Amino acid sequence: MSTKDYLPNSDGLYDRVIAALETVRPYLQVDGGDCQLVGITKDMVVDVKLLGACGSCPMSTLTLRAGVEQAIKKAIPEIARVESV
């Protein structure tokens, strides 16, 4: 279990992040992967868990930065960054 303090699911922020993840999910799934929202910190850092093939892929850092993070930050500019946990 994580020891991070995540923001409560309020004001639709989690829903907006999930909607942004849905835009990249088909691309991850085509390669046998997926991602799951873990939480959002008070510093506006989104923690995600890369699943399936994405969890062990050597390109997962690129996928996280160029795909997942960019999609989330484009939809929700107040997000500072996305981290894989």
LOFIBA-80339 format. One record per residue: residue number from 1; residue in three letters; x, y, z of N, C-alpha, C in turn. Coordinates in pm, whole numbers. Atoms other than C-alpha are relative to their C-alpha. Layout:
N
PT:resi:resn:n.X:n.Y:n.Z:ca.X:ca.Y:ca.Z:c.X:c.Y:c.Z
PT:NUM:Ala:X:Y:Z:X:Y:Z:X:Y:Z .
...
***
This chain:
85
PT:resi:resn:n.X:n.Y:n.Z:ca.X:ca.Y:ca.Z:c.X:c.Y:c.Z
PT:1:Met:84:-118:0:0:0:0:88:124:0 .
PT:2:Ser:-78:-122:13:126:346:-86:-11:84:127 .
PT:3:Thr:2:-90:-115:219:592:187:-22:145:-43 .
PT:4:Lys:22:-136:50:151:895:-34:-138:50:43 .
PT:5:Asp:128:-63:-28:-124:1140:51:-59:46:-132 .
PT:6:Tyr:66:-36:125:-355:1154:-246:-118:92:27 .
PT:7:Leu:116:-87:-9:-615:1418:-307:-127:-84:1 .
PT:8:Pro:127:72:5:-972:1310:-244:-61:14:-140 .
PT:9:Asn:66:-4:130:-1186:1237:-547:-109:107:5 .
PT:10:Ser:94:-112:-6:-1346:1579:-560:15:86:-124 .
PT:11:Asp:8:-98:109:-1433:1847:-815:30:-56:-139 .
PT:12:Gly:-13:58:133:-1408:1604:-1106:140:-19:-52 .
PT:13:Leu:-138:11:47:-1029:1603:-1123:33:-144:-40 .
PT:14:Tyr:-27:140:32:-1008:1222:-1113:-71:-39:-129 .
PT:15:Asp:76:31:122:-1279:1198:-1380:69:57:-123 .
PT:16:Arg:-70:-62:113:-1084:1436:-1604:127:-77:-35 .
PT:17:Val:-121:79:25:-763:1234:-1561:-37:-134:-64 .
PT:18:Ile:43:127:58:-947:910:-1633:-43:18:-145 .
PT:19:Ala:40:-28:139:-1099:1064:-1947:124:17:-89 .
PT:20:Ala:-123:-17:78:-749:1164:-2063:69:-134:-20 .
PT:21:Leu:-58:133:14:-622:812:-1994:-75:-83:-104 .
PT:22:Glu:79:73:98:-905:674:-2205:41:33:-143 .
PT:23:Thr:-42:-36:136:-765:861:-2506:126:-74:-43 .
PT:24:Val:-123:73:34:-432:672:-2489:-12:-150:24 .
PT:25:Arg:17:142:-34:-560:340:-2355:-5:-91:-123 .
PT:26:Pro:3:90:117:-639:192:-2702:140:-26:-59 .
PT:27:Tyr:-135:17:53:-278:248:-2811:83:-94:88 .
PT:28:Leu:-69:89:-93:-147:74:-2500:-52:-143:-15 .
PT:29:Gln:61:131:8:-391:-214:-2536:35:-75:-128 .
PT:30:Val:-38:64:127:-294:-279:-2897:131:-77:15 .
PT:31:Asp:-128:67:-24:50:-378:-2769:-4:-89:124 .
PT:32:Gly:13:89:-115:-85:-584:-2479:20:66:134 .
PT:33:Gly:-20:-72:-125:-56:-315:-2215:-123:77:41 .
PT:34:Asp:109:-85:-50:-274:-79:-2016:58:88:110 .
PT:35:Cys:-43:-82:-113:-255:178:-1738:-117:22:93 .
PT:36:Gln:100:-17:-104:-439:243:-1416:37:122:83 .
PT:37:Leu:-21:-115:-87:-479:565:-1220:12:-48:144 .
PT:38:Val:-22:36:-140:-337:520:-870:-47:115:89 .
PT:39:Gly:41:-114:-81:-387:872:-735:61:128:-51 .
PT:40:Ile:-50:-133:35:-318:1243:-761:44:66:130 .
PT:41:Thr:-53:-61:-122:-95:1413:-505:-39:147:8 .
PT:42:Lys:31:-142:-18:-147:1760:-360:91:88:-85 .
PT:43:Asp:-91:-73:89:150:1867:-576:-38:-16:-146 .
PT:44:Met:54:20:135:-60:1773:-882:86:-95:-84 .
PT:45:Val:-72:107:67:148:1467:-967:-96:-118:-11 .
PT:46:Val:88:115:23:-54:1186:-1123:85:-126:6 .
PT:47:Asp:-67:129:-7:61:838:-1024:-83:-102:-76 .
PT:48:Val:67:105:77:-25:563:-1270:80:-128:12 .
PT:49:Lys:-65:130:3:53:196:-1283:-12:-53:-142 .
PT:50:Leu:0:59:133:157:55:-1618:-21:-150:15 .
PT:51:Leu:41:139:-14:4:-289:-1666:35:-80:-124 .
PT:52:Gly:-22:90:113:59:-591:-1888:136:22:-62 .
PT:53:Ala:-125:-16:73:323:-553:-2154:67:134:31 .
PT:54:Cys:-57:-132:-30:371:-186:-2062:81:-2:129 .
PT:55:Gly:-70:5:-128:487:-280:-1713:143:-48:-11 .
PT:56:Ser:-134:56:13:793:-464:-1838:71:43:-129 .
PT:57:Cys:-56:-43:128:860:-290:-2170:117:97:21 .
PT:58:Pro:-112:-94:-13:1199:-119:-2210:-34:141:-48 .
PT:59:Met:41:-132:49:1017:168:-2383:-106:65:90 .
PT:60:Ser:108:-49:-85:779:225:-2092:20:145:45 .
PT:61:Thr:-26:-139:-39:948:550:-1988:-41:96:-111 .
PT:62:Leu:40:-83:114:900:693:-2337:-152:2:-13 .
PT:63:Thr:147:9:7:540:571:-2341:-62:88:108 .
PT:64:Leu:54:-79:-110:480:734:-2004:12:149:-30 .
PT:65:Arg:-24:-143:23:632:1071:-2099:-67:52:-127 .
PT:66:Ala:48:-51:128:538:1106:-2466:-146:-32:-26 .
PT:67:Gly:139:39:23:202:932:-2450:-90:38:114 .
PT:68:Val:91:-16:-114:36:919:-2111:9:140:60 .
PT:69:Glu:-16:-132:-63:183:1236:-1957:-49:112:-91 .
PT:70:Gln:42:-107:92:127:1449:-2266:-151:6:-15 .
PT:71:Ala:146:2:12:-235:1337:-2299:-65:61:124 .
PT:72:Ile:57:-53:-124:-306:1416:-1935:25:149:13 .
PT:73:Lys:-33:-143:-15:-125:1752:-1934:-71:85:-104 .
PT:74:Lys:74:-74:103:-296:1855:-2258:-144:22:46 .
PT:75:Ala:138:-10:-46:-638:1784:-2107:-13:77:131 .
PT:76:Ile:5:-61:-133:-552:1914:-1758:133:72:24 .
PT:77:Pro:-128:-72:-8:-277:2180:-1773:54:18:141 .
PT:78:Glu:-48:-19:-136:-260:2212:-1394:77:-120:55 .
PT:79:Ile:-78:116:-42:-106:1864:-1369:148:29:-24 .
PT:80:Ala:-144:-29:9:268:1899:-1301:75:-108:-76 .
PT:81:Arg:-69:110:68:382:1553:-1413:-74:-129:29 .
PT:82:Val:57:133:-19:293:1187:-1435:114:-94:36 .
PT:83:Glu:-103:95:-46:488:917:-1252:-56:-141:-4 .
PT:84:Ser:37:140:-4:481:540:-1281:34:-55:139 .
PT:85:Val:-22:59:-133:442:358:-949:-15:-151:-6 .
***
